Amino acid sequence: ASTAWLVWDSTFALLGLLRQEGSWFTSLVRGARVLELGAGTGLLGLACASIGAHVCLTDIPSVAEALLVPNTLANAATSTVLRQDGGGGWHTDGNALFYRVGTG
């Protein structure tokens, strides 16, 4: 999980495309459903949400609790944090196997 604290070069490249109005990536993302697996900081998913994507960010509990949930709550206009239990159900409280953070 130590890589969760990194923001990859590919993230910066895609962020650059998101900043270009009318770029192919902006057109692809706006209004789309986006799933980010192993989101870490959640930077790219949050940027996609800011231009109108419906985003679901996921990560393991240790990363979600330290990075993903706080970043999402601080930077998304609306967000929902769900935790998956051992039976595959999603809950707003309790022990987690995986976290799903939805924006927008």
C-alpha positions in Angstrom: 0.0 0.0 0.0 3.0 2.3 0.0 2.4 3.2 -3.6 -0.9 4.7 -2.6 0.9 7.8 -1.4 2.3 8.4 -4.9 0.6 10.4 -7.7 1.7 8.7 -10.9 3.0 10.5 -14.0 0.0 9.1 -15.9 -2.3 10.9 -13.5 -0.6 14.2 -14.3 -0.9 13.5 -18.1 -4.6 12.8 -17.8 -5.2 15.8 -15.6 -3.6 17.9 -18.3 -6.1 16.5 -20.8 -9.0 17.2 -18.4 -7.9 20.8 -18.3 -8.1 21.1 -22.1 -11.8 22.0 -22.9 -12.9 19.9 -25.8 -10.1 17.3 -25.5 -11.0 13.7 -26.3 -10.5 12.7 -22.7 -12.8 15.5 -21.3 -15.5 14.5 -23.8 -15.1 10.8 -22.8 -15.3 11.5 -19.1 -18.0 14.2 -18.8 -21.3 12.5 -17.8 -19.7 9.1 -17.8 -19.6 6.5 -15.0 -16.0 6.2 -13.8 -14.6 3.4 -11.6 -11.1 3.9 -10.2 -9.7 0.8 -8.6 -6.9 1.3 -6.1 -7.5 5.1 -6.2 -5.0 6.0 -3.5 -5.3 9.8 -3.1 -8.3 9.8 -5.4 -6.9 12.8 -7.3 -7.8 11.7 -10.8 -11.3 10.5 -9.8 -12.0 13.7 -8.0 -10.9 15.7 -11.1 -13.2 13.6 -13.2 -16.1 14.3 -10.8 -15.3 18.0 -11.0 -16.2 18.0 -14.7 -19.3 16.0 -14.4 -18.4 12.3 -14.2 -20.2 10.0 -11.8 -17.2 8.5 -10.0 -16.7 5.5 -7.7 -13.3 5.4 -6.0 -12.1 2.2 -4.3 -9.2 1.0 -2.2 -8.3 -1.2 0.6 -9.2 -0.1 4.2 -5.8 1.2 5.3 -5.4 3.4 2.2 -9.1 4.5 2.2 -9.0 5.5 5.8 -5.7 7.4 5.5 -6.0 9.0 2.1 -9.1 8.4 0.0 -11.9 9.1 2.4 -10.4 12.3 3.9 -9.5 13.6 0.4 -12.9 12.9 -1.0 -14.8 14.4 2.0 -12.6 17.5 1.7 -12.8 18.0 -2.0 -16.0 16.5 -3.4 -19.2 18.6 -3.4 -21.2 15.4 -2.4 -19.8 12.1 -1.4 -20.9 8.8 0.1 -18.5 6.4 1.9 -19.5 2.7 1.9 -17.6 -0.2 3.5 -18.0 -3.8 2.3 -18.4 -6.5 4.9 -17.3 -10.1 4.5 -20.7 -11.1 3.1 -20.4 -8.8 0.1 -22.9 -6.2 1.4 -22.2 -2.4 1.4 -22.7 -0.4 4.7 -22.0 3.0 6.0 -20.5 1.7 9.2 -18.7 -1.3 10.5 -15.6 -3.2 9.6 -14.4 -3.0 6.0 -12.8 -5.3 3.5 -13.0 -2.7 0.8 -14.1 0.9 0.6 -16.2 2.5 -2.1 -16.4 6.2 -2.2 -18.9 7.7 -4.6 -18.8 11.3 -5.7 -21.6 13.4 -7.2 
